[in-house]
Amino acid sequence: MTNKYFKYLLLAPAFLILGTITIYPLIRSFWISLHEWNLTDSLDIGEFVGIDNYLQAMGDSGFWNSVTVTLVFTLATVFITIASAIAVGILLSKEKPYISFLRAILIIPFALSPALVGYSWRFMLNPDYGLFDRIIGFLIPPLSGVVMLGTPTTALAALVSVAVWIWLPFISLMFISGLMGLPNEVYEAAKIDGASNMQILFKITLPMLQPIILIASILMTMFSLKQFDPIVTMTSGGPGNSTEVLNFLIYSTSFRYFDMGYGAALGYILAIMTIGFVLIYMRRLVKGGEWN
């Protein structure tokens, strides 16, 4: 067998696995989204309805509530995580003996199961015996009598905090690597010219980190849009539907109410939203920071 065909033979198992676990489910789920199919009525796929499931979402108040919650949750999580990761990166990018140890233990939250993290935070936010509830009540007295997972605002804030806690180590390591790779000559020249620390941060460090910031934003946006485990384990979309992100709505529609056609359509809407965010970020990354 010639080398021309041998390389395709070696790639064939990978393509077969990719097609089986990725491409076929995508095509199948899109086909389901074009049908009316409720598992409580029949185990067989139902009548072809075209884009009716997508049009149903456009008129569904629950869907628009989930879109709003998803956008608020995503924007808050991305902004807080990126800002915190830059701060952590600046602190841990210095060459000191104990810094290496801190970098090593930084990955621990990222290594934990998201479901376990959700249950742990739910326990620690318990108003009767939760450690975090006591700390929050001590630091912010007006919140001392508030059930953190019992009001819409604090419940969403708790979910954002969990998401930031989970992903902050991974994103911080990206910025630590980026900061350690920046040329020292630029900083030495800035100090000689009398630049302050804030001027160095906003005029030198952040502009030079812009490609990493954009890549980290892409990753955090995708991570936030598909966030599921902490929401299930902490709030289950409540109180009411105040923390029902679109990902959780898809789960509820498909596996609680067994409306597979509508659930598949919602899944593709979420995929379109994710692709839209990524394209915006990538356009700016390719343009070198210019939006136009």
N, C-alpha and C positions, 0 to 999 in steps of 0.2 A: 504494500500500500504506500502510495507516495505521501510526502510530507504535506502536500496540499490538502488531502482529505483526512489525514491522521489527526490534525489539530481539531477538526470539527468532531471527530469521533471522541476525542478527549473531553470536549465541551458538551457533548450530547447529554450526559447524566445531569449536569448542572442545569441545562435548559429544560430537561424533563421535570426535574424537581421544581424549578421556578414556575413552569407552566402549571404544574399540578397544585401547588400550594398558594400561588399568587394570581396568575393570569386567569385560570378557569374560575376561581371564586369571584373575581371581579366581574367577569362577563356574566356569570350566573346570577350574582346579586343585582346587576343592572337589569337583567331580564326579569327578575322577580319584581323590581321596582316599577315595572310597566304593567303589572297585573294586580288584581284585587285578590288577596290571599290571606285569609284568617284561619289559623290552625284550629280554632274552636269549631269551625264549620266543616273543614275538610283537610285531610292530609295532602291532597293534591293541589297543585297550583291552580289558581282560579282564573277568572275571565280577564282577557287582555283589555286594559283601560287606557293605554298610552301614557300621557303625561298627567293624568288625573290625580295621581298621588302627589306629584310635585305641586300642582295647582291647589290641592287640598292644604298643603303646608303653607302656602301663601295666605290662605284665609284662616289659619289656625292661630288663635291668640296664644295658646300654649307654646307653639313653635316660636313665635316672636318673642315671648318672654324668655325662652331658652336661648335665643340668639342674643338678646340683651345681656343676660347673665353671663353667657359665654364670652362676649366681648369685654365686659367689665372684668371678669376673672382673668382673661388672657392678658389684657393690657396691664392690669395691676401686677400680675405675676411676672411678666416679662420685664417691666420697668424696674420693679423692686429687685428682682434677681440680678439683672445686669448691673444696676448701680451698686448693689451690695458686693457682687463678684469683683467689680473693679476696685472697690475699697479693700476687700480681702486680698486681692492680687497685689496691690501696692504694699500692703503690710507684710506679705509673705514672700515677696520677690527679692528680699534683701539676703545677702550672703552672710548668715550667722549660724552658729552651730545648732541652736535649738529650733531654728526655722525649718530645717529638714524634717525634724520629728513632727512638727505641726502640719507640714504638708502631707505627711504619711497618714496621720489620723484624720485628715480633712475628708477623706473619701468615705469614712464610715457611714454617715447618713445616706449617701448614695447607694451603698451596698445593701442596705436594709430593704426588706419587702415593703412596697407602698401600702399594702393592706395592713401589715403589722404596724407601720407608722400611723396609719389612720386610726386603728384601734387604740394605740398608745396615747395619741393626742386626745382622743375622745375621753379616755380615762382621766388624763391630766387636766382636762377642761371641765370635769365634773364639778358642779357647784358645791357639792357636799364634802368631797375629799380630794379634789384635784389640785396638784401642785401648781400648775400654770394658772388656774383660777385664783389661787391665793396670791401669786406673784402679781398678776394683772390688777387685782383688787388693791394691793399695797401700792403699786406704782401709779395707778390711775384710780383714785378713790371713787369717782362717779360710776365706775364699772364694777365696783365691789359686790353689788347685789344683782348684777345682770347674769342671766344664764347665757353663756357665750354661744352655745349652739341652739338657743331657743328664740333668738331674734334674727330677722333677715340680715341686717347689716353686720352684726358680730359673727354670725355663722359664715357669711361669705368671707369676711376678714380672716376667720380661722382657717378656711380652706386655702386662701391665698398664702397664709403663713406656712401651712404644711407643704404646699407646692414649692415655695421658696426654700424651705428647709431641706427638701429632698434634692432639688436640683442645684442649689448654690455651690456645693463642693465641686461638682463636675465643671460648671461654668467658671468657677474660681481658678481651677487648674488650667483652663484655657488661657485666662488672663495672666496667670503667673508665668506660663511659658512665653506668652507674648511680651510681657514686660522684661523678662530676663534676656530676651533677644534684641531689645532696643539698644542702639549705639550710645555708649556713655559720652562720646564726644559732643553730642548735641546738648546734653544736660550740662556738661562742663562749660560749654560756650555760653549757655543761657545764664548760668550763675555768674560768670565773669561779667556779663552785660548787666547784671543787677536784677535779673528776673526773680519775682517772688515765687513761693511754692505754688500758690494758686495760679499764677500766670504760667508756670511750667506745666501744671496739670491740664489747664484748658487750652493752652496754645501749642503744647508740644506732645504731651502724653496721649491725650484723647484723640487728636487728629491722627497720630501714628498708629493708634489701636483701632481705628475705624473699621478696617477689614475684619478684624476679630470680633468687634462689637456687632457687625452686621451678621456674621456667621452665627455667633452666639444667639442673636435675636431670632434668626431663622429656626435654630434648634429649639429654643425656649418656646417659640410660638407653636411649633408642632407638638412639643411635649404638653403644653398647656391645653391645646385644643383636644387632645386625646386623653386628658386626665380623667380617671375613672375610679380607681381603687379608694382614694381617700374620701371621695364623695359618697360612695356606697357605704363605707364603714363608719363615717362620721355623721352625715346628715340625711342620706338617702333622698337628696333633693329638697329637703325641708329646711326650716319650717314652711309649710305650704309648698310652693314651688320656687322659693326665693333662691335656692342654690341648685336648681335643676339645669345644669349645663346641657348643651345639645347632645353631647356624648351619652349622658345619662338618660335623656329623653328617648334616644334611639334604643337603648337597652330596655327601658320600660315599655315602649311601644311594641318591640319585637318579642320580648321574653316574659313580660308580665301580662300584656293584653293580647299577645300572639298575632298582632297585625303585621305580618311579615312584609307585605307589599309596601305599606306606608313606612315601616321602619327602614326598609332598604332605600326608599327614596330619601328619607332623612339622612341616611348614611352618605349618600352621594352628594347631598347639599353640603354636609360637613366637609367632605373631601374637596368640593369646589371652593369652599371658604379657605381651607388650608392651602390649596394651590394658589389662590389669589394672594394671600399674605406672602407666600414664598416668592411669587413672581415680583411683587413690589420690592421686597428686600433684595432679590437678585438683580433687579434692574438698577437699583442704586449701587449695589456692589460692583456691577460691570461698568457703570458710568463713573466709578471712582468717587462716589459721594454726591454727584450731581443728579437731582431729580428730573431735570429736563433733558 
